[in-house]
């Protein structure tokens, strides 16, 4: 038995036709037939029966087809792993400022288990610029927040992100009973248009028919938190960051409605044949238990 015989067997099983299998495998029909016959003789098992509908698997053939698929997959994994042992791969990964949630050390560790010789470059930016970087081939993959619908991008939604409106701790009395109409009268610290928080905020406000008075624009979570704590205005913030700041009496979380978005992992679909990108996608799937 060799892998070519298994490929012929599986292809005939899939298409129920020697002719179709031969065309797909770029072999002659007698060659494919010989592969099947050789397997049947070697293991003393009948794999197919001829019917008016074509080549139909026997009960034994059904069992052997599943085993053959596993064997071919294992062989393919063997070849891919062998290539990674000698090939040096590079990957430029775009990240938003969420090092704890992104767990970058675990990503690098798991990636090197899958592809030993990989050089990973990390570039931090806001979501819109990360998306542009992937589409322009300046980045290979990246993490962003927000809903992504672009056929040029592969997307894994890996975690939901809860977002809340926060203000200075000193404004607690003014905010704790404030309704939406009162909230829009406060000064607002916005984010750049390329930041996902900008579009999330616009959608959030739009659902309540309110607008905010922007007095400042900042593109880093650390800067946003500092500006709010200094009494410059309200802003939209990840709830995990806001809760810590509220415990320290730096910020106060408005007890009104929150909104939810998604932390996503993206890559250019044109990069999918790359062993490094494939290994990176598998790494993210495993670390976040993503099944889609």
Residue pairs with C-beta under 8 A, 6 or more apart in sequence:
1 38
1 39
1 42
1 43
3 71
3 72
3 75
4 35
5 35
5 36
5 38
5 39
6 39
6 68
6 71
6 72
7 25
7 72
8 21
8 25
8 27
8 31
8 32
8 35
8 36
9 35
9 36
9 39
9 47
9 64
9 65
9 68
10 65
10 68
10 69
10 72
11 20
11 21
11 24
11 25
11 32
12 18
12 21
12 32
12 36
12 48
12 55
13 47
13 48
13 55
13 57
13 61
13 65
14 21
15 21
15 24
15 54
16 53
16 54
16 55
16 56
17 54
17 55
18 29
18 32
18 33
18 36
18 55
19 29
21 27
21 32
22 28
22 29
22 31
22 32
25 32
36 47
36 48
39 45
39 47
39 64
40 46
40 47
43 64
45 60
45 61
45 64
46 58
46 60
46 61
47 57
47 58
47 60
47 61
47 64
48 55
48 56
48 57
48 58
48 61
49 55
49 56
49 58
50 56
57 65
80 275
80 278
83 275
84 114
84 115
84 116
84 117
84 275
84 279
85 116
85 117
86 117
87 115
87 117
87 275
88 117
88 118
88 119
89 115
89 117
89 118
89 119
89 274
89 275
89 276
89 279
90 118
90 119
90 120
90 121
90 276
91 111
91 118
91 119
91 120
91 121
91 140
91 141
91 276
91 277
91 280
92 121
92 123
92 138
92 139
92 140
93 120
93 121
93 122
93 123
93 139
93 140
93 141
93 142
93 143
93 280
94 123
94 124
94 125
94 129
94 130
94 133
94 134
94 139
94 141
94 142
94 143
94 144
95 102
95 104
95 122
95 123
95 124
95 125
95 130
95 142
95 143
96 102
96 124
96 125
96 126
96 127
96 130
96 143
96 144
96 145
97 124
97 220
97 221
97 222
98 143
98 238
98 263
101 159
101 240
101 263
102 143
103 287
104 122
106 287
107 280
107 283
107 284
107 287
108 120
110 283
110 286
110 287
111 118
111 120
111 276
111 279
111 280
111 283
112 118
114 279
114 282
114 283
115 275
115 276
115 279
118 276
118 279
123 133
123 139
125 133
126 191
126 192
126 194
126 195
126 196
126 219
127 144
127 145
127 146
127 194
127 195
127 196
128 192
128 193
128 194
128 195
128 196
129 194
130 139
130 142
130 143
130 144
130 266
131 142
131 144
131 148
131 150
131 153
131 266
132 138
132 194
133 139
133 142
134 140
134 141
134 142
134 153
134 266
134 267
134 268
135 150
135 152
135 153
135 268
137 268
137 270
140 267
140 268
140 271
140 274
140 276
140 277
140 280
141 265
141 266
141 267
141 268
141 271
141 277
141 280
141 281
142 265
142 266
142 267
143 263
143 264
143 265
143 266
144 196
144 263
144 264
144 266
145 161
145 196
145 197
145 200
145 261
145 262
145 263
145 264
146 196
146 199
146 200
146 261
146 262
146 264
147 261
147 262
148 155
148 264
148 266
151 269
152 268
152 269
152 270
153 266
153 267
153 268
153 269
154 266
154 267
154 268
154 269
154 272
154 281
155 264
155 265
155 266
156 264
156 265
156 266
156 281
156 284
156 285
156 288
156 290
156 292
157 262
157 263
157 264
157 290
157 292
158 262
158 263
158 264
158 265
158 284
158 288
158 290
159 262
159 263
159 288
160 260
160 261
160 262
160 263
161 238
161 260
161 261
161 262
161 263
162 238
162 239
162 240
162 258
162 259
162 260
163 197
163 200
163 204
163 236
163 237
163 238
163 239
163 258
163 259
163 260
163 261
164 236
164 237
164 239
164 242
164 253
164 254
164 258
164 259
165 183
165 234
165 235
165 236
165 237
165 253
165 254
165 256
166 228
166 234
166 235
166 236
166 237
166 242
166 245
166 246
166 251
166 252
166 253
166 254
167 174
167 175
167 186
167 228
167 233
167 234
167 251
167 252
167 254
168 228
168 229
168 230
168 231
168 232
168 251
168 252
169 229
169 246
169 249
169 250
169 251
169 252
170 231
171 186
171 231
171 252
172 252
175 183
175 252
175 254
175 255
176 252
176 255
178 254
178 256
179 256
180 208
180 210
180 256
181 210
183 210
183 212
183 234
183 254
183 256
184 205
184 210
184 211
184 212
184 213
185 213
186 212
186 213
186 233
186 234
187 213
187 214
187 215
187 216
187 232
187 233
187 234
188 212
188 213
188 214
188 215
188 233
188 234
188 235
189 214
189 215
189 216
189 217
189 218
189 224
189 227
189 228
189 232
189 233
189 234
189 235
190 198
190 201
190 212
190 214
190 216
190 217
190 218
190 235
191 197
191 198
191 201
191 217
191 218
191 219
191 224
191 235
191 236
192 198
192 217
192 219
195 219
196 261
197 236
200 236
200 259
200 261
201 212
201 236
203 259
204 236
204 259
205 211
205 212
208 257
212 234
215 232
215 233
216 227
216 232
216 233
218 224
218 227
218 235
221 237
221 238
221 241
224 235
224 237
225 237
225 241
225 245
225 250
225 251
227 233
227 235
228 234
228 235
228 237
228 251
229 245
229 250
229 251
234 254
236 259
237 251
239 253
239 258
242 251
242 253
243 253
245 251
246 252
246 253
265 281
265 284
265 288
267 277
267 280
267 281
271 277
272 278
272 281
284 290
285 291
